[in-house]
Amino acid sequence: MPNGNRTDSRTAYASGIERALVVMAHPDDVDFGCAGTVALWTDAGVEVTYLMVTDGEAGGDDRTLDAEAMSELRRDEQRKAAQAVGVHDVRFLGYADGRVLPTLDLRRDIARVIRQVRPQRVVVPSPERDWKRIAPSHPDHLATGEAGINAVYPDARNPHAHPELLAEEGLKPWKAPEVWLVHGPAPDRFSDITGVFDRKLAALSCHASQIGDVAEVAGMLRPWLAEQAARGGLGEDRLAEAFQHVDTR
């Protein structure tokens, strides 16, 4: 949605939204992908919940930590990163890092959280591979995106899908009206994060086990975010995170 009004994406994208759920594969995915946008939402009063499918135990170069210790470290890093952008509800499903598949079990577990949180907006990785930029197309990202969109539609809204959620846990169906895809192939939502870029970097800096030099990461991010801002019509001096909107009503 190209727009020359620089304030629109900071306000309109949070208008009418009380709760949002961000589902990502690994700790730090959300901070690379959309932490600036999340900061804008929480500043506008939106309650944001993070759901990490894995604990990220396969990440990082420090092999002195076993999987359990790395998991604990990365969970702690993600909680601190979340606080930097105003998020206080961070959940982990504990699936094996590097082995995520879009199974019925994963769909059920994401649908459970959708029914618990009852978000008006869900953010997931795009389930489509990007052949021009392979990094966003990590298999765990693709699987999380596929399971996430299926959890939104049809699972979370269908009382006959995963009937144990209603019968045993008392979780009533919930229809999330929209999904935002991170790294979607046809972005049409451009969130101006120029004013909160420092908070995005603050969140990324919390992932010390994965990121050695935040200044170097900032140098890599700026051209990409500037390109997205220009693509969205926000101006050459702006920085933006881009999403593809999916109507799931």
C-alpha positions in Angstrom: 0.0 0.0 0.0 2.3 2.8 -1.2 1.6 6.0 0.6 3.4 9.3 0.6 2.0 10.3 4.0 4.7 9.2 6.4 2.5 9.0 9.5 -0.2 6.7 8.0 1.6 3.4 8.5 2.5 4.4 12.0 -1.2 4.9 13.0 -3.5 3.3 10.5 -1.8 -0.1 10.7 -2.6 -0.2 14.5 -6.1 1.3 14.2 -8.8 -1.1 15.4 -6.3 -3.7 16.5 -6.2 -4.6 20.2 -4.2 -7.9 20.0 -1.6 -9.3 17.6 0.1 -12.6 17.6 3.6 -13.0 16.0 4.5 -16.6 15.2 8.2 -17.2 14.2 10.4 -20.2 13.9 13.4 -19.1 16.0 14.4 -16.6 18.6 15.7 -13.4 16.7 13.5 -14.1 13.6 10.9 -11.6 14.9 13.6 -8.9 15.6 15.1 -9.2 12.1 11.7 -9.3 10.4 9.3 -7.0 12.3 10.5 -5.7 15.6 10.3 -2.1 14.4 6.6 -2.6 13.4 5.9 -4.3 16.7 7.4 -1.3 18.6 4.9 1.0 16.7 2.0 -1.3 17.6 2.8 -1.5 21.3 3.3 2.2 21.4 -0.2 2.5 20.0 -1.5 0.3 22.8 -1.7 -3.1 20.9 -1.0 -6.1 23.1 1.5 -8.3 21.2 2.3 -11.9 21.9 5.3 -13.7 20.5 5.2 -17.4 19.8 8.5 -19.1 19.0 8.1 -22.6 17.4 11.7 -23.6 18.5 14.1 -22.5 21.2 16.9 -22.0 18.6 19.2 -24.5 20.1 20.9 -25.2 16.7 21.9 -21.6 16.3 25.1 -19.8 17.1 28.8 -20.7 16.9 29.4 -21.4 20.6 29.6 -25.2 20.8 30.7 -25.1 24.5 26.9 -25.0 25.3 24.8 -28.2 25.0 21.4 -28.0 23.4 19.6 -27.5 26.7 21.9 -24.6 27.8 21.6 -23.0 24.4 17.9 -23.2 24.5 17.7 -21.6 27.9 20.1 -18.8 26.7 18.1 -18.1 23.6 14.8 -18.0 25.4 16.2 -15.5 27.8 17.6 -13.4 24.9 14.3 -13.4 23.2 12.4 -12.3 26.3 14.9 -9.4 26.7 14.5 -8.5 23.1 10.8 -8.5 23.4 10.9 -6.1 26.3 12.9 -3.6 24.2 9.9 -3.2 21.9 7.2 -3.4 24.5 6.2 -7.1 24.4 5.8 -9.0 27.6 4.1 -12.2 26.6 6.7 -14.5 24.9 5.9 -18.2 24.5 7.8 -21.2 23.2 6.6 -24.5 21.7 9.9 -26.3 22.0 10.0 -28.0 18.6 13.4 -29.1 17.4 15.5 -26.4 15.8 16.2 -27.3 12.1 13.6 -30.0 12.0 10.3 -28.1 11.9 7.6 -29.6 9.6 4.1 -28.2 9.0 2.5 -31.1 10.9 -1.0 -31.4 12.3 0.5 -31.3 15.8 2.2 -27.9 15.0 -1.0 -26.6 13.5 -2.9 -27.6 16.7 -0.3 -26.0 18.9 -0.4 -22.7 17.0 -4.2 -22.8 16.9 -4.3 -23.3 20.6 -2.4 -20.0 21.1 -4.6 -18.2 18.6 -7.7 -19.3 20.6 -6.0 -18.2 23.8 -4.8 -14.8 22.6 -7.7 -14.1 20.2 -5.7 -11.8 18.0 -7.1 -9.5 15.3 -3.8 -9.8 13.4 -1.4 -12.7 13.1 2.1 -12.3 11.7 3.9 -15.4 10.2 6.8 -16.0 7.9 5.9 -16.4 4.3 5.6 -20.1 3.4 6.8 -19.3 -0.1 10.5 -19.7 -1.0 12.3 -16.6 -2.2 14.8 -17.7 -4.9 16.4 -14.2 -5.0 17.2 -14.1 -1.3 17.6 -17.6 0.1 18.2 -16.6 3.8 14.5 -15.9 4.6 13.6 -19.3 3.1 15.1 -21.4 5.9 13.1 -24.7 6.0 11.9 -23.9 9.5 10.6 -20.5 8.3 8.7 -22.1 5.5 7.2 -24.8 7.7 6.2 -22.3 10.4 4.6 -20.1 7.7 2.6 -23.1 6.3 1.5 -24.3 9.7 0.7 -20.8 10.9 -1.5 -19.9 8.0 -3.3 -23.3 8.3 -3.7 -22.7 12.0 -5.5 -19.4 11.2 -7.5 -20.9 8.4 -9.2 -23.3 9.0 -8.0 -24.7 12.3 -8.5 -22.0 14.9 -12.0 -21.1 13.8 -13.3 -24.6 13.2 -14.8 -26.2 16.3 -14.3 -29.6 14.6 -10.6 -29.1 14.0 -8.5 -30.4 17.0 -11.7 -31.0 19.0 -9.6 -31.5 22.2 -8.9 -27.8 22.3 -12.6 -27.1 22.9 -13.7 -30.3 24.7 -10.7 -30.7 27.0 -9.3 -27.2 27.3 -12.4 -25.1 26.8 -10.8 -23.0 24.1 -13.6 -21.6 21.9 -12.9 -21.1 18.1 -11.5 -17.7 17.0 -11.5 -16.2 13.6 -8.4 -14.0 13.0 -9.4 -11.6 10.2 -6.0 -11.0 8.8 -2.5 -12.4 8.4 0.7 -10.4 7.6 3.4 -12.4 5.9 7.0 -11.5 6.6 9.1 -11.7 3.3 5.9 -12.3 1.3 6.4 -12.3 -2.5 4.0 -9.4 -3.0 4.4 -6.9 -0.1 1.7 -4.3 0.2 2.0 -3.1 3.8 5.0 -0.8 4.4 5.6 0.1 8.0 7.7 3.3 8.5 10.1 2.3 11.3 12.5 5.2 10.9 11.7 6.6 14.3 12.0 3.3 16.1 15.0 1.8 14.2 17.1 2.2 17.3 14.7 0.0 19.2 14.9 -2.6 16.5 18.6 -2.6 17.0 18.3 -2.7 20.7 16.2 -5.8 20.4 18.7 -7.4 18.0 21.5 -6.6 20.4 19.9 -8.8 23.0 20.7 -11.9 20.8 24.4 -11.8 21.7 24.8 -15.6 21.1 23.9 -15.0 17.5 25.0 -11.5 16.7 28.5 -10.4 17.3 28.5 -6.8 15.9 25.2 -5.0 15.9 26.7 -2.0 14.1 27.6 -4.4 11.2 24.0 -5.7 11.2 22.7 -2.2 11.2 24.8 -1.4 8.2 23.4 -4.5 6.4 19.8 -3.7 7.3 19.7 0.0 6.4 19.9 -0.4 2.6 17.3 -3.2 2.6 14.9 -1.2 4.8 15.5 2.0 2.7 14.7 0.0 -0.4 11.4 -1.2 1.2 10.5 2.4 2.2 11.1 3.6 -1.4 9.1 0.7 -2.8 6.2 1.6 -0.4 6.3 5.3 -1.4 7.5 6.5 2.0 10.5 8.5 0.7 14.2 7.8 0.2 15.1 9.1 3.6 12.9 6.5 5.4 13.3 3.0 6.6 10.4 0.4 6.4 9.5 -3.2 7.1 7.4 -4.8 4.5 4.6 -7.4 4.7 2.1 -9.1 2.5 -1.5 -8.8 3.7 -3.7 -11.8 3.6 -7.5 -11.4 4.2 -8.6 -14.3 6.3 -12.1 -13.2 7.2 
